[in-house]
Amino acid sequence: MKTSASSSIVPGLLFCLAIATAAYFAGTAVPLVGGAVFGIVFGIAAGFFKRPASFAPGVKYSGKKILQYAIILLGFEMQISVVLRVGAQSLWVMLFTLSASFLTAALVSRLFKMPANESILIGVGTSICGGSAIAATAPVIKASDEETAQSISTIFLFNIVAVFLFPALGRLLGLGDVGFGIWAGTAVNDTSSVVATASSWSQAAGNNVALSTATVVKLTRTLMIVPITVVLALYTARKEKRSGALSSYSFAKTFPWFVLGFVATALAASFLPIPAETCRTLAKAGKFLIVVAMSAIGLSANIRKLLTNGRSSLLLGLCCWAAVAVVSLVVQHFSSLI
């Protein structure tokens, strides 16, 4: 049974690897763009052509699991002291960006009379971790499939825009590597897009400061999915005057376990006698896997469908995204982080 499941992902995984290899070398030739961005572009381009249905499981696996493995491997180039320091530094920024996203979602949705569930999902997706947060939150607030799909599509559109827009804006604003890393980690929606955006910046800068910083900040931010989901479960149960919402909440399903893998590899790199060259090699492998995951995400994108979503959803997503991006920069400025 396991062998059959494993073999079903092979065609799609190999297809993503082929795209990623081309993207990786393109990113090496044009570091200002970077392999992750090329992976998304090549994936989107390949997605316009019909491919065998057998590719689907492998593409889905690459976009989710391969990305998680990549993040775990990135821990090998991090010292745990840096992880703790950067995570602590970004907590204030996260507190303000979370508040900004939810307040904006509440105000804009009320102004345009949008469904409450959709505004909650877009607010959660913008402030925490994109599609993963939406998928975890939807059953808790009893959102319909249509509301969930609409919210994920909206967030996904801004994820793609962020990968191309943020590095250019960061240079225009004169951000340093750490400042950009914190900005990307707090203001870009999905984990995959955060990693791609920061990877593009770091490749152009010739160091890994922005990528490492953004990864730590994003993983710290991802952990917020647990308390937020609990609060929403209690809110829904109270609203419906029954405990059904809370009983449907699953900590094991909600918790982003790959974060612990990242911490474990950072601990190993910090305290175990692993040769520095081995750590660099493993981290480099993680960066290539990021390109594989981005290629899969590009393949999964349906640009036509994304652009034909409801105008109110796109407007809400844009307002939340802009609020988080601006608040992140303002808080960093007054905290002397940039």
C-alpha positions in Angstrom: 0.0 0.0 0.0 2.8 2.4 1.0 4.8 1.5 -2.1 1.8 2.2 -4.3 1.3 5.6 -2.6 5.0 6.4 -3.0 5.1 5.5 -6.7 2.0 7.6 -7.4 3.9 10.8 -6.7 6.9 9.9 -8.8 5.8 11.3 -12.2 4.7 14.7 -10.8 7.8 14.9 -8.6 10.1 14.2 -11.5 8.3 16.8 -13.6 8.8 19.4 -10.8 12.4 18.4 -10.4 13.0 19.0 -14.2 11.4 22.5 -14.0 13.3 23.3 -10.8 16.7 22.3 -12.4 16.1 24.7 -15.2 14.9 27.4 -12.8 17.9 26.8 -10.5 20.4 27.4 -13.2 18.5 30.4 -14.5 18.6 31.8 -11.0 22.3 31.3 -10.8 22.7 33.2 -14.1 20.4 36.0 -13.0 20.7 36.3 -9.2 18.7 39.5 -9.1 15.7 37.3 -9.9 16.7 34.1 -8.2 15.8 30.4 -8.7 12.7 30.5 -6.6 11.1 33.2 -8.7 12.1 31.4 -11.9 10.6 28.3 -10.5 7.2 30.0 -10.1 7.4 31.6 -13.6 8.5 28.3 -15.3 5.8 26.4 -13.4 3.0 28.9 -14.4 4.2 28.7 -18.0 4.2 24.9 -18.0 0.8 24.9 -16.4 -0.8 26.4 -19.5 -0.1 23.1 -21.3 -2.1 20.0 -20.7 -0.3 17.3 -18.6 -1.1 13.7 -17.6 -3.5 13.4 -14.6 -0.9 11.1 -13.1 1.3 14.2 -12.4 -1.2 15.7 -9.9 -0.2 13.7 -6.7 3.4 14.5 -7.2 2.8 18.2 -7.9 0.7 18.5 -4.8 3.3 16.6 -2.7 6.1 18.9 -4.0 4.2 22.1 -3.2 3.5 21.1 0.4 5.8 18.3 1.7 8.9 19.2 -0.2 8.6 22.8 1.0 8.4 21.6 4.6 11.5 19.4 4.1 13.3 22.4 2.6 12.6 24.5 5.6 13.8 21.8 8.0 17.1 21.6 6.0 17.5 25.4 6.2 17.9 25.0 10.0 21.4 23.6 9.4 22.7 27.0 8.6 21.1 28.6 11.7 22.5 28.9 15.2 19.7 28.4 17.8 20.7 31.6 19.6 20.0 33.5 16.3 16.6 31.7 16.0 15.6 32.7 19.5 16.8 36.3 19.1 15.2 36.9 15.7 12.0 35.3 16.9 11.8 37.5 19.9 12.7 40.6 17.9 9.8 40.0 15.6 7.1 39.3 18.2 6.0 43.0 18.5 5.9 43.4 14.8 3.7 40.2 14.5 1.4 41.5 17.3 0.7 44.7 15.4 0.4 43.1 11.9 -2.0 40.5 13.3 -4.2 43.2 14.8 -4.0 45.3 11.6 -5.1 42.4 9.4 -8.1 41.5 11.5 -9.2 45.1 12.0 -8.9 45.8 8.3 -10.8 42.6 7.5 -13.6 43.5 9.9 -13.9 47.1 8.7 -13.7 46.4 4.9 -16.1 43.4 5.1 -18.6 45.5 7.0 -18.3 48.3 4.5 -18.9 46.0 1.5 -21.3 43.7 3.4 -19.2 40.6 2.8 -19.9 37.2 4.5 -18.3 37.0 7.9 -16.7 33.7 7.3 -14.9 34.9 4.2 -13.6 38.0 5.9 -12.3 35.9 8.8 -10.6 33.5 6.4 -8.9 36.2 4.4 -7.8 38.0 7.6 -6.4 34.8 9.0 -4.7 33.9 5.7 -3.1 37.3 5.4 -1.9 37.6 9.0 -0.7 34.0 9.7 0.3 31.6 7.0 -1.9 31.9 3.9 -3.7 28.8 2.6 -2.6 26.6 5.5 -4.2 28.9 8.0 -7.4 29.1 5.9 -7.5 25.3 5.6 -7.1 24.9 9.4 -9.6 27.6 10.3 -12.4 26.8 7.8 -13.8 23.7 9.5 -13.7 25.5 12.9 -15.9 28.4 11.8 -17.9 26.1 9.6 -17.1 27.9 6.4 -18.5 26.5 3.1 -16.3 25.0 0.4 -17.0 28.0 -1.8 -16.0 30.5 0.9 -12.8 28.5 1.5 -11.9 28.2 -2.1 -12.6 31.9 -2.7 -10.4 32.9 0.2 -7.5 30.6 -0.7 -7.6 31.8 -4.3 -7.5 35.5 -3.2 -4.5 34.8 -0.9 -2.7 32.9 -3.6 -3.0 35.7 -6.0 -1.3 38.1 -3.6 1.4 35.5 -2.8 2.4 35.4 -6.4 2.4 39.2 -6.6 4.6 39.5 -3.5 7.3 37.3 -4.8 7.9 39.8 -7.7 7.0 43.0 -6.0 8.6 42.9 -2.5 12.3 42.6 -3.6 11.9 45.6 -5.9 10.0 47.6 -3.2 12.6 46.6 -0.6 15.4 48.0 -2.7 13.4 51.2 -3.4 12.9 51.7 0.3 16.6 51.1 1.0 16.0 48.1 3.4 18.9 46.2 4.7 19.1 42.4 4.7 17.6 42.0 8.2 15.0 44.6 7.7 13.8 43.0 4.5 13.8 39.6 6.1 11.6 40.7 8.9 9.3 42.6 6.4 9.0 39.5 4.2 8.5 37.2 7.2 5.6 39.4 8.6 4.0 40.9 5.5 4.0 38.1 2.8 1.1 35.7 3.3 2.2 32.1 2.7 5.3 30.3 3.9 6.2 29.3 0.4 6.0 32.9 -0.8 8.0 34.2 2.1 10.8 31.8 1.4 10.7 32.5 -2.3 10.7 36.3 -1.8 13.5 36.2 0.8 15.5 33.7 -1.3 15.3 36.1 -4.3 16.7 38.9 -2.1 19.4 36.8 -0.6 20.6 35.5 -3.9 20.9 39.0 -5.2 22.7 40.2 -2.0 25.1 37.3 -2.1 24.4 36.2 1.5 21.7 34.3 3.4 20.8 36.9 6.0 17.4 37.9 4.6 16.4 34.3 3.9 17.4 33.1 7.4 15.7 36.0 9.1 12.5 35.7 7.0 12.3 31.9 7.7 12.6 32.3 11.4 10.1 35.2 11.5 7.6 33.3 9.4 7.9 30.1 11.4 7.3 32.1 14.6 4.3 33.7 12.9 3.0 30.3 11.8 2.8 29.1 15.4 0.1 31.8 15.9 -2.3 29.5 14.0 -2.8 27.5 17.2 -4.1 30.2 19.6 -6.0 31.9 16.8 -7.8 28.7 15.9 -8.7 28.0 19.5 -10.1 31.5 19.9 -12.2 31.2 16.7 -13.4 27.8 17.9 -14.6 29.3 21.2 -16.1 32.3 19.4 -18.1 30.0 17.0 -19.2 27.7 19.8 -20.4 30.7 21.8 -22.2 32.2 18.8 -24.0 29.0 18.2 -24.4 28.3 21.9 -23.0 24.8 21.6 -19.6 23.2 21.8 -19.6 21.6 18.4 -17.0 24.0 17.0 -14.6 23.4 19.8 -15.0 19.7 19.7 -14.1 19.7 16.0 -10.8 21.5 16.8 -7.7 19.2 16.5 -4.4 20.5 17.9 -2.5 17.7 16.2 -3.9 18.6 12.8 -3.5 22.3 13.3 0.1 22.5 14.7 2.8 23.1 12.1 5.0 20.2 13.1 7.7 21.0 10.5 8.6 24.0 12.7 9.9 21.6 15.3 12.0 20.0 12.6 13.6 23.4 11.8 14.4 24.0 15.5 15.8 20.4 15.7 18.2 21.0 12.8 19.2 24.4 14.2 20.0 22.7 17.6 22.0 20.0 15.8 24.0 22.6 13.9 24.6 24.6 17.1 25.6 21.8 19.5 26.5 18.7 17.7 30.0 18.1 16.1 28.6 18.3 12.5 31.3 19.6 10.1 30.5 23.1 8.8 30.8 21.9 5.2 28.1 19.2 5.8 25.8 21.8 7.3 26.3 24.1 4.3 25.7 21.2 1.9 22.4 20.3 3.6 21.3 23.9 3.7 22.1 24.2 0.0 20.0 21.1 -0.7 17.2 22.8 1.2 17.5 25.9 -1.1 17.2 23.7 -4.2 14.1 22.0 -2.7 12.6 25.5 -2.3 12.9 25.9 -6.1 11.2 22.5 -6.5 8.3 23.5 -4.3 8.0 26.9 -6.1 7.8 25.1 -9.4 5.0 22.9 -8.1 3.2 26.0 -6.8 3.5 27.7 -10.2 2.1 24.5 -11.8 -0.9 24.6 -9.5 -1.7 28.3 -10.2 -4.8 29.0 -12.4 -4.2 32.6 -13.3 -7.5 33.0 -15.2 -9.5 31.7 -12.2 -7.6 33.8 -9.7 -8.3 37.0 -11.7 -12.0 36.2 -12.1 -12.6 35.9 -8.4 -15.2 38.2 -6.8 -14.1 41.9 -6.7 -15.0 42.3 -3.1 -12.7 39.4 -2.1 -9.8 40.8 -4.1 -10.4 44.2 -2.6 -10.5 42.8 0.9 -7.3 40.8 0.3 -5.5 43.8 -1.1 -6.6 46.0 1.9 -5.4 43.4 4.4 -2.2 42.8 2.6 -1.4 46.6 2.3 -2.3 47.1 6.0 0.1 44.4 7.1 2.9 45.5 4.8 2.7 49.1 6.0 2.3 48.3 9.7 5.2 46.0 9.6 7.5 48.7 8.2 6.2 51.3 10.6 6.7 49.1 13.7 10.1 48.1 12.6 11.0 51.8 12.1 9.9 52.8 15.6 11.5 49.7 17.1 14.8 50.6 15.4 14.9 47.2 13.6 15.4 49.0 10.2 
